Amino acid sequence: MPKYIIERNIPGASKLTRQELRDISGKSNSVVEALGVPYTWITSFVAGDMIYCIHEADSADVILRHAQTAGFPADKITEIAPIIGPETAE
């Protein structure tokens, strides 16, 4: 299944409290369960005014449906090409 990076512009994202992040996570999880299609939220990174999420889904349209249903922005959705890291050099 394709993986996507979702860029979410959320002013003050890095200042969200643990409870606010817990609430956002819970909302995302409940929407994933209700989508009725294969979908996996892998991880998210909070940096400044952005949250960068890695999700697996059949298409960018499903990612957008998740965002709209949850009430989250999805300012940019990009399918991930090959993944590289230090081990790629070996």
C-alpha positions as CSV (number, residue, x, y, z in Angstrom):
1,M,0.0,0.0,0.0
2,P,1.4,3.5,-0.8
3,K,2.7,5.7,1.9
4,Y,2.1,9.4,2.0
5,I,3.5,12.5,3.8
6,I,0.8,14.8,4.9
7,E,1.8,18.4,5.7
8,R,-0.6,20.1,8.2
9,N,-0.1,23.8,8.9
10,I,-1.4,24.3,12.4
11,P,-0.2,27.5,14.0
12,G,1.3,26.8,17.4
13,A,1.5,23.1,16.8
14,S,4.7,22.7,18.7
15,K,3.0,24.4,21.7
16,L,0.1,22.0,21.9
17,T,-0.2,20.3,25.3
18,R,0.1,16.6,25.8
19,Q,-3.7,16.5,26.3
20,E,-4.4,18.4,23.1
21,L,-2.1,15.9,21.2
22,R,-3.9,13.0,22.9
23,D,-7.2,14.4,21.8
24,I,-6.0,14.9,18.2
25,S,-4.6,11.3,18.2
26,G,-7.9,9.9,19.5
27,K,-9.9,11.7,16.8
28,S,-7.6,10.5,14.1
29,N,-7.8,6.9,15.4
30,S,-11.6,7.0,15.5
31,V,-11.8,8.4,12.0
32,V,-9.4,5.7,10.7
33,E,-11.7,3.0,12.2
34,A,-14.8,4.5,10.6
35,L,-13.3,4.9,7.1
36,G,-14.1,1.3,6.2
37,V,-11.0,1.0,4.0
38,P,-7.4,-0.1,4.6
39,Y,-5.6,2.8,6.3
40,T,-2.7,3.0,8.7
41,W,-1.4,6.1,10.5
42,I,2.3,5.3,11.0
43,T,3.7,8.3,12.8
44,S,3.6,12.1,13.0
45,F,6.3,14.7,13.7
46,V,5.5,18.1,15.3
47,A,7.8,20.9,14.2
48,G,7.1,24.6,14.7
49,D,3.7,25.4,13.1
50,M,3.6,22.1,11.2
51,I,2.6,18.5,11.8
52,Y,4.1,16.0,9.3
53,C,2.3,12.7,9.2
54,I,3.1,9.4,7.5
55,H,0.1,7.4,6.6
56,E,-0.6,4.3,4.4
57,A,-3.7,4.3,2.2
58,D,-4.8,3.2,-1.2
59,S,-4.8,6.8,-2.5
60,A,-4.4,10.5,-1.7
61,D,-8.2,10.8,-1.9
62,V,-8.6,8.5,1.1
63,I,-6.0,10.6,3.0
64,L,-8.0,13.7,2.1
65,R,-11.2,12.1,3.3
66,H,-9.6,11.2,6.6
67,A,-8.4,14.8,7.1
68,Q,-11.8,16.3,6.2
69,T,-13.7,13.9,8.4
70,A,-11.4,14.5,11.3
71,G,-11.4,18.3,10.8
72,F,-7.6,18.4,10.2
73,P,-5.9,20.4,7.5
74,A,-4.1,18.5,4.8
75,D,-2.2,21.3,3.1
76,K,-0.1,19.0,1.0
77,I,-0.3,15.2,0.4
78,T,2.7,13.6,-1.3
79,E,3.3,9.9,-2.1
80,I,6.6,8.7,-0.7
81,A,9.1,7.3,-3.2
82,P,11.9,5.1,-2.0
83,I,13.0,5.6,1.6
84,I,16.7,6.1,2.3
85,G,18.8,6.3,5.4
86,P,22.3,5.6,6.7
87,E,21.8,1.9,5.8
88,T,21.2,2.8,2.1
89,A,25.0,3.4,1.8
90,E,25.8,-0.2,2.8
